[in-house]
Amino acid sequence: MKQRLTVETILEKEFHIDYQGYNALEVDVFLDEVMKDYQMFEELIKKQKELLDRYEQALADQKRMHQDLLGANRANNAVEPQPSYVDLIRRISKLEEVVYKK
């Protein structure tokens, strides 16, 4: 949906005066109020758009961090744990028992 009226178009709008037309002063006062509302709405829309952009950037950063953590977690799980010295000594002892008992 495209905005059809702006503050400038309202300000520059001219009306033709007929014999029994509207009071020009009342129309001007009303249009001044409309312009103030438009200015307020334009400022509000601008602030909301900036806020939305910041939230979208923060969300993108969080998604990137989440993917990085998932990748690091997969890398950590893919690495086999190294056996400790105690485990190695037990395995050697079991092998020696098997070999020397024969």
DSSP file (Angstrom, degrees, kcal/mol; ACC not computed):
  #  RESIDUE AA STRUCTURE BP1 BP2  ACC     N-H-->O    O-->H-N    N-H-->O    O-->H-N    TCO  KAPPA ALPHA  PHI   PSI    X-CA   Y-CA   Z-CA
    1    1 A M              0   0    0      0, 0.0     2,-0.4     0, 0.0     0, 0.0   0.000 360.0 360.0 360.0 126.2    0.0    0.0    0.0
    2    2 A K        -     0   0    0      1,-0.0     2,-0.4     2,-0.0     0, 0.0  -0.756 360.0-114.0-100.9 141.3    1.5    3.3   -1.1
    3    3 A Q        -     0   0    0     -2,-0.4     3,-0.0     1,-0.2    -1,-0.0  -0.581  28.2-174.8 -73.1 125.5    1.0    6.5    0.7
    4    4 A R        +     0   0    0     -2,-0.4     2,-0.4     1,-0.1    -1,-0.2   0.777  64.7  51.7 -93.7 -30.0   -1.0    8.9   -1.4
    5    5 A L        +     0   0    0      4,-0.0     2,-0.3     3,-0.0    -1,-0.1  -0.880  60.2 179.1-112.4 140.9   -0.8   12.0    0.7
    6    6 A T     >  -     0   0    0     -2,-0.4     4,-2.1     1,-0.1     5,-0.2  -0.812  46.1-101.3-125.5 172.1    2.2   13.7    2.2
    7    7 A V  H  > S+     0   0    0     -2,-0.3     4,-2.3     1,-0.2     5,-0.2   0.896 123.0  52.1 -59.5 -39.4    2.6   16.8    4.3
    8    8 A E  H  > S+     0   0    0      2,-0.2     4,-2.4     1,-0.2    -1,-0.2   0.905 107.9  49.4 -66.4 -42.0    3.7   18.7    1.2
    9    9 A T  H  > S+     0   0    0      1,-0.2     4,-0.7     2,-0.2    -1,-0.2   0.880 112.9  47.7 -66.5 -35.7    0.7   17.7   -0.9
   10   10 A I  H >< S+     0   0    0     -4,-2.1     3,-0.6     2,-0.2    -1,-0.2   0.915 112.8  49.0 -67.8 -41.9   -1.6   18.7    1.9
   11   11 A L  H 3< S+     0   0    0     -4,-2.3    -2,-0.2     1,-0.2    -1,-0.2   0.882 115.0  43.7 -64.8 -38.8    0.2   22.0    2.3
   12   12 A E  H 3< S+     0   0    0     -4,-2.4    -1,-0.2    -5,-0.2    -2,-0.2   0.513  84.6 118.7 -87.7  -4.7    0.1   22.8   -1.4
   13   13 A K    <<  -     0   0    0     -4,-0.7     2,-0.4    -3,-0.6    -3,-0.0  -0.425  45.8-164.5 -66.4 131.0   -3.5   21.7   -2.0
   14   14 A E        -     0   0    0     -2,-0.2     2,-0.4     0, 0.0    -2,-0.1  -0.942   3.7-152.6-118.5 141.5   -5.7   24.6   -3.2
   15   15 A F        -     0   0    0     -2,-0.4     2,-0.3     9,-0.0     9,-0.0  -0.860  18.5-119.7-111.9 146.1   -9.5   24.6   -3.3
   16   16 A H        -     0   0    0     -2,-0.4     2,-0.6     1,-0.0     0, 0.0  -0.652  26.4-131.1 -82.4 140.0  -11.7   26.5   -5.6
   17   17 A I        -     0   0    0     -2,-0.3     2,-0.2     4,-0.1     6,-0.0  -0.826  26.5-173.6 -96.6 121.3  -14.0   28.9   -3.9
   18   18 A D    >   -     0   0    0     -2,-0.6     3,-1.2     4,-0.1     0, 0.0  -0.486  42.4 -93.2-101.8 177.8  -17.7   28.7   -5.0
   19   19 A Y  T 3  S+     0   0    0      1,-0.3    -1,-0.1    -2,-0.2    -2,-0.0   0.924 126.0  22.0 -60.0 -46.9  -20.5   31.0   -4.1
   20   20 A Q  T 3  S+     0   0    0      3,-0.0    -1,-0.3    -3,-0.0     3,-0.1  -0.329  98.6 139.1-116.3  50.4  -21.6   28.8   -1.2
   21   21 A G    <   -     0   0    0     -3,-1.2    -4,-0.1     1,-0.2     2,-0.1  -0.035  58.0 -67.8 -82.3-172.9  -18.3   27.0   -0.6
   22   22 A Y        -     0   0    0      1,-0.1     2,-0.5     2,-0.0    -1,-0.2  -0.350  56.3 -93.7 -75.0 157.4  -16.5   26.1    2.6
   23   23 A N     >  -     0   0    0      1,-0.2     4,-2.1    -3,-0.1     5,-0.2  -0.631  32.9-146.0 -71.8 119.9  -15.1   28.7    4.9
   24   24 A A  H  > S+     0   0    0     -2,-0.5     4,-2.4     1,-0.2    -1,-0.2   0.850  96.1  53.4 -60.4 -37.1  -11.4   28.9    3.8
   25   25 A L  H  > S+     0   0    0      2,-0.2     4,-2.4     1,-0.2    -1,-0.2   0.905 108.5  49.1 -66.4 -41.6  -10.1   29.6    7.3
   26   26 A E  H  > S+     0   0    0      2,-0.2     4,-2.5     1,-0.2    -2,-0.2   0.904 111.5  49.7 -64.1 -40.3  -11.9   26.4    8.7
   27   27 A V  H  X S+     0   0    0     -4,-2.1     4,-2.9     2,-0.2     5,-0.2   0.930 111.2  49.2 -63.8 -44.6  -10.4   24.3    5.9
   28   28 A D  H  X S+     0   0    0     -4,-2.4     4,-2.1     2,-0.2    -2,-0.2   0.907 111.4  48.8 -61.9 -42.2   -6.9   25.7    6.5
   29   29 A V  H  X S+     0   0    0     -4,-2.4     4,-1.8     2,-0.2    -1,-0.2   0.924 113.1  47.8 -63.4 -43.9   -7.2   25.0   10.3
   30   30 A F  H  X S+     0   0    0     -4,-2.5     4,-2.3     1,-0.2    -2,-0.2   0.930 111.5  49.4 -63.5 -44.6   -8.4   21.5    9.6
   31   31 A L  H  X S+     0   0    0     -4,-2.9     4,-2.6     1,-0.2    -1,-0.2   0.848 106.7  56.7 -65.2 -32.8   -5.6   20.8    7.1
   32   32 A D  H  X S+     0   0    0     -4,-2.1     4,-2.0     2,-0.2    -1,-0.2   0.908 108.4  47.5 -62.3 -40.9   -3.1   22.1    9.5
   33   33 A E  H  X S+     0   0    0     -4,-1.8     4,-2.1     2,-0.2    -2,-0.2   0.901 111.1  50.9 -65.8 -40.4   -4.3   19.5   12.0
   34   34 A V  H  X S+     0   0    0     -4,-2.3     4,-2.5     1,-0.2    -2,-0.2   0.911 109.2  51.4 -63.0 -41.7   -4.1   16.8    9.4
   35   35 A M  H  X S+     0   0    0     -4,-2.6     4,-2.6     2,-0.2    -1,-0.2   0.898 107.8  52.1 -62.8 -40.2   -0.6   17.8    8.5
   36   36 A K  H  X S+     0   0    0     -4,-2.0     4,-2.3     2,-0.2    -1,-0.2   0.916 110.4  48.5 -62.2 -42.0    0.4   17.6   12.2
   37   37 A D  H  X S+     0   0    0     -4,-2.1     4,-2.8     2,-0.2    -2,-0.2   0.920 110.6  50.9 -63.4 -42.6   -1.0   14.1   12.3
   38   38 A Y  H  X S+     0   0    0     -4,-2.5     4,-2.8     1,-0.2    -2,-0.2   0.914 109.6  50.1 -61.7 -42.4    0.8   13.1    9.2
   39   39 A Q  H  X S+     0   0    0     -4,-2.6     4,-2.2     2,-0.2    -1,-0.2   0.921 111.6  48.5 -61.1 -43.2    4.1   14.4   10.5
   40   40 A M  H  X S+     0   0    0     -4,-2.3     4,-2.5     1,-0.2    -2,-0.2   0.919 112.8  47.9 -62.9 -43.3    3.6   12.5   13.7
   41   41 A F  H  X S+     0   0    0     -4,-2.8     4,-2.8     2,-0.2    -2,-0.2   0.899 110.4  51.4 -65.7 -40.1    2.7    9.3   11.8
   42   42 A E  H  X S+     0   0    0     -4,-2.8     4,-2.2     2,-0.2    -1,-0.2   0.907 112.1  46.6 -63.6 -40.8    5.8    9.7    9.5
   43   43 A E  H  X S+     0   0    0     -4,-2.2     4,-2.5     2,-0.2    -2,-0.2   0.907 113.0  49.7 -66.1 -41.5    8.0   10.1   12.5
   44   44 A L  H  X S+     0   0    0     -4,-2.5     4,-2.5     2,-0.2    -2,-0.2   0.915 111.2  48.6 -63.6 -43.2    6.4    7.1   14.2
   45   45 A I  H  X S+     0   0    0     -4,-2.8     4,-2.4     2,-0.2    -1,-0.2   0.907 110.9  51.1 -63.3 -41.9    6.8    4.9   11.1
   46   46 A K  H  X S+     0   0    0     -4,-2.2     4,-2.2    -5,-0.2    -2,-0.2   0.928 111.9  46.5 -61.9 -45.2   10.5    6.0   10.8
   47   47 A K  H  X S+     0   0    0     -4,-2.5     4,-2.4     1,-0.2    -2,-0.2   0.912 113.2  49.2 -64.1 -42.1   11.2    5.1   14.4
   48   48 A Q  H  X S+     0   0    0     -4,-2.5     4,-2.5     1,-0.2    -1,-0.2   0.876 110.2  51.2 -65.6 -36.5    9.4    1.7   14.1
   49   49 A K  H  X S+     0   0    0     -4,-2.4     4,-2.5     2,-0.2    -1,-0.2   0.907 110.5  48.6 -66.5 -41.2   11.3    0.9   10.9
   50   50 A E  H  X S+     0   0    0     -4,-2.2     4,-2.2     2,-0.2    -2,-0.2   0.906 112.5  49.0 -63.6 -41.2   14.6    1.7   12.6
   51   51 A L  H  X S+     0   0    0     -4,-2.4     4,-2.4     2,-0.2    -2,-0.2   0.909 110.6  49.9 -64.9 -41.9   13.6   -0.5   15.6
   52   52 A L  H  X S+     0   0    0     -4,-2.5     4,-2.8     2,-0.2    -2,-0.2   0.911 109.2  52.1 -62.4 -42.5   12.6   -3.3   13.3
   53   53 A D  H  X S+     0   0    0     -4,-2.5     4,-2.2     1,-0.2    -2,-0.2   0.910 110.1  48.7 -60.7 -41.7   15.9   -3.1   11.4
   54   54 A R  H  X S+     0   0    0     -4,-2.2     4,-2.5     2,-0.2    -2,-0.2   0.918 112.5  48.1 -64.4 -42.0   17.8   -3.3   14.7
   55   55 A Y  H  X S+     0   0    0     -4,-2.4     4,-2.5     1,-0.2    -2,-0.2   0.902 111.3  49.9 -65.1 -40.3   15.7   -6.3   15.8
   56   56 A E  H  X S+     0   0    0     -4,-2.8     4,-2.3     2,-0.2    -1,-0.2   0.890 111.6  48.9 -65.6 -37.7   16.3   -8.0   12.5
   57   57 A Q  H  X S+     0   0    0     -4,-2.2     4,-2.4     2,-0.2    -2,-0.2   0.916 111.8  48.8 -66.1 -42.8   20.0   -7.4   12.7
   58   58 A A  H  X S+     0   0    0     -4,-2.5     4,-2.4     2,-0.2    -2,-0.2   0.895 111.4  50.3 -63.8 -39.3   20.1   -8.8   16.3
   59   59 A L  H  X S+     0   0    0     -4,-2.5     4,-2.6     2,-0.2    -2,-0.2   0.912 109.8  50.0 -64.9 -42.1   18.1  -11.8   15.1
   60   60 A A  H  X S+     0   0    0     -4,-2.3     4,-2.3     2,-0.2    -2,-0.2   0.902 110.9  50.0 -62.8 -40.4   20.5  -12.4   12.3
   61   61 A D  H  X S+     0   0    0     -4,-2.4     4,-2.4     2,-0.2    -2,-0.2   0.911 111.0  49.1 -63.0 -42.4   23.5  -12.2   14.7
   62   62 A Q  H  X S+     0   0    0     -4,-2.4     4,-2.4     2,-0.2    -2,-0.2   0.898 110.8  49.9 -64.9 -40.7   21.8  -14.7   17.1
   63   63 A K  H  X S+     0   0    0     -4,-2.6     4,-2.4     2,-0.2    -1,-0.2   0.906 111.0  49.7 -63.8 -40.5   21.2  -17.1   14.2
   64   64 A R  H  X S+     0   0    0     -4,-2.3     4,-2.3     2,-0.2    -2,-0.2   0.917 111.8  48.0 -64.1 -42.9   24.8  -16.8   13.1
   65   65 A M  H  X S+     0   0    0     -4,-2.4     4,-2.5     2,-0.2    -2,-0.2   0.894 110.7  52.1 -64.2 -39.0   26.0  -17.4   16.7
   66   66 A H  H  X S+     0   0    0     -4,-2.4     4,-2.5     2,-0.2    -2,-0.2   0.925 110.2  47.7 -63.4 -44.7   23.7  -20.4   17.0
   67   67 A Q  H  X S+     0   0    0     -4,-2.4     4,-2.4     2,-0.2    -1,-0.2   0.898 111.1  51.5 -63.6 -39.6   25.0  -21.9   13.7
   68   68 A D  H  X S+     0   0    0     -4,-2.3     4,-2.4     2,-0.2    -2,-0.2   0.915 111.1  47.7 -62.3 -42.7   28.6  -21.4   14.9
   69   69 A L  H  X S+     0   0    0     -4,-2.5     4,-2.5     2,-0.2    -2,-0.2   0.896 110.6  51.2 -66.6 -39.4   27.8  -23.1   18.2
   70   70 A L  H  X S+     0   0    0     -4,-2.5     4,-2.4     2,-0.2    -2,-0.2   0.916 111.2  48.6 -62.8 -41.5   26.2  -26.0   16.4
   71   71 A G  H  X S+     0   0    0     -4,-2.4     4,-2.2     2,-0.2    -2,-0.2   0.905 112.5  47.7 -64.8 -41.1   29.2  -26.4   14.2
   72   72 A A  H  X S+     0   0    0     -4,-2.4     4,-2.3     2,-0.2    -2,-0.2   0.888 111.3  51.4 -66.5 -38.0   31.6  -26.3   17.1
   73   73 A N  H  X S+     0   0    0     -4,-2.5     4,-2.2     2,-0.2    -2,-0.2   0.913 110.2  48.5 -65.1 -42.6   29.5  -28.8   19.0
   74   74 A R  H  X S+     0   0    0     -4,-2.4     4,-1.7     1,-0.2    -2,-0.2   0.900 111.4  50.6 -63.3 -40.0   29.5  -31.2   16.0
   75   75 A A  H  X S+     0   0    0     -4,-2.2     4,-0.9     1,-0.2    -2,-0.2   0.898 110.8  48.8 -65.2 -39.5   33.3  -30.8   15.7
   76   76 A N  H  < S+     0   0    0     -4,-2.3     3,-0.3     1,-0.2    -1,-0.2   0.880 112.4  48.0 -67.8 -37.3   33.7  -31.5   19.4
   77   77 A N  H  < S+     0   0    0     -4,-2.2    -1,-0.2     1,-0.2    -2,-0.2   0.780 105.9  58.9 -74.0 -26.0   31.5  -34.6   19.1
   78   78 A A  H  < S+     0   0    0     -4,-1.7     2,-0.4    -5,-0.2    -1,-0.2   0.754  87.4  88.2 -75.4 -23.8   33.3  -35.9   16.0
   79   79 A V  S  < S-     0   0    0     -4,-0.9     3,-0.0    -3,-0.3    -4,-0.0  -0.623  81.1-127.7 -79.8 127.2   36.7  -36.0   17.8
   80   80 A E        -     0   0    0     -2,-0.4     2,-0.2     1,-0.1    -2,-0.1  -0.514  28.6-109.1 -71.2 138.3   37.3  -39.3   19.6
   81   81 A P        -     0   0    0      0, 0.0    -1,-0.1     0, 0.0     0, 0.0  -0.483  33.3-119.2 -68.8 138.3   38.3  -38.9   23.2
   82   82 A Q        -     0   0    0     -2,-0.2     2,-0.1     1,-0.1    -3,-0.0  -0.599  28.8-114.7 -79.5 134.3   42.0  -39.8   23.8
   83   83 A P        -     0   0    0      0, 0.0    -1,-0.1     0, 0.0     2,-0.1  -0.377  29.8-121.3 -68.4 147.1   42.5  -42.7   26.2
   84   84 A S     >  -     0   0    0      1,-0.1     4,-2.1    -2,-0.1     5,-0.1  -0.315  26.1-103.9 -80.5 170.0   44.3  -41.8   29.4
   85   85 A Y  H  > S+     0   0    0      1,-0.2     4,-2.5     2,-0.2     5,-0.2   0.866 122.0  56.3 -62.6 -36.5   47.5  -43.4   30.5
   86   86 A V  H  > S+     0   0    0      1,-0.2     4,-2.3     2,-0.2    -1,-0.2   0.922 106.9  49.2 -62.4 -43.5   45.7  -45.6   33.0
   87   87 A D  H  > S+     0   0    0      1,-0.2     4,-2.2     2,-0.2    -1,-0.2   0.907 111.2  49.9 -62.1 -41.3   43.5  -47.0   30.2
   88   88 A L  H  X S+     0   0    0     -4,-2.1     4,-2.4     1,-0.2    -2,-0.2   0.910 110.0  49.9 -64.4 -41.6   46.6  -47.7   28.1
   89   89 A I  H  X S+     0   0    0     -4,-2.5     4,-2.5     2,-0.2    -1,-0.2   0.908 110.5  50.5 -64.4 -41.4   48.3  -49.5   30.9
   90   90 A R  H  X S+     0   0    0     -4,-2.3     4,-2.4     2,-0.2    -1,-0.2   0.919 111.1  48.3 -62.5 -42.9   45.2  -51.7   31.5
   91   91 A R  H  X S+     0   0    0     -4,-2.2     4,-2.2     1,-0.2    -1,-0.2   0.907 112.1  48.8 -65.3 -40.2   45.0  -52.6   27.9
   92   92 A I  H  X S+     0   0    0     -4,-2.4     4,-2.6     2,-0.2    -2,-0.2   0.905 110.5  51.7 -65.1 -40.3   48.7  -53.4   27.8
   93   93 A S  H  X S+     0   0    0     -4,-2.5     4,-2.3     2,-0.2    -2,-0.2   0.921 109.9  48.5 -62.1 -44.1   48.4  -55.6   30.9
   94   94 A K  H  X S+     0   0    0     -4,-2.4     4,-2.0     1,-0.2    -1,-0.2   0.903 112.0  49.5 -63.8 -40.3   45.5  -57.5   29.4
   95   95 A L  H  X S+     0   0    0     -4,-2.2     4,-2.6     1,-0.2    -2,-0.2   0.903 110.3  50.3 -64.5 -40.8   47.5  -58.0   26.2
   96   96 A E  H  X S+     0   0    0     -4,-2.6     4,-3.0     2,-0.2     5,-0.3   0.899 108.6  52.6 -64.4 -40.0   50.5  -59.3   28.2
   97   97 A E  H  X S+     0   0    0     -4,-2.3     4,-1.5     1,-0.2    -1,-0.2   0.922 112.3  45.3 -61.0 -43.7   48.3  -61.7   30.1
   98   98 A V  H  X S+     0   0    0     -4,-2.0     4,-0.6     2,-0.2    -2,-0.2   0.918 118.1  42.6 -66.3 -43.4   46.9  -63.1   26.9
   99   99 A V  H >< S+     0   0    0     -4,-2.6     3,-0.5     1,-0.2    -2,-0.2   0.926 118.5  41.4 -72.0 -45.6   50.3  -63.4   25.2
  100  100 A Y  H 3< S+     0   0    0     -4,-3.0    -1,-0.2     1,-0.2    -2,-0.2   0.696 105.3  63.4 -81.3 -19.7   52.4  -64.7   28.1
  101  101 A K  H 3<        0   0    0     -4,-1.5    -1,-0.2    -5,-0.3    -2,-0.2   0.728 360.0 360.0 -75.8 -20.4   49.8  -67.2   29.4
  102  102 A K    <<        0   0    0     -4,-0.6    -1,-0.3    -3,-0.5    -2,-0.2   0.474 360.0 360.0 -82.6 360.0   50.0  -69.1   26.2
